[in-house]
Amino acid sequence: MTRIRTVGMAEARPKLTQYVDEVSRGDPIFIVAKSQMKAVLMGIDQYNDMVERLEDLSDSLAIMEAKLEGDTTIPFEEYL
C-alpha cells in the first residue's frame, strides 16, 4: 500500500512545479494547512480515471434503482 504523502502549504508554494511533475507520474499529494487537509494535488490521468469511475457507478446505481422500481430497461446497444 502506498503511503499518503502530505506537505504543508508553505512548502508546496515554492515547489508547485516540482509537485505537479511528481503527481503526473505517481501518487497524489495532500496539501495541509493549519493541521487540516485542505486540497489534493493529483495528475490529470488519475483525475480523469476517478471521474469516469464515478460516472460508471452513478449509471449503475440508476439502473439498479430503476429495476427496483419495476421500470423496464433495455441494453445500451438497443437504445442506440
HELIX and SHEET records of a PDB file:
HELIX    1   1 MET A    9  ALA A   12  1                                   4    
HELIX    2   2 LEU A   16  ARG A   25  1                                  10    
HELIX    3   3 ILE A   44  LEU A   68  1                                  25    
HELIX    4   4 PHE A   76  TYR A   79  1                                   4    
SHEET    1   A 3 ARG A   5  GLY A   8  0                                        
SHEET    2   A 3 ILE A  29  ALA A  33  1                                        
SHEET    3   A 3 GLN A  36  LEU A  41 -1                                        
END                                                                             
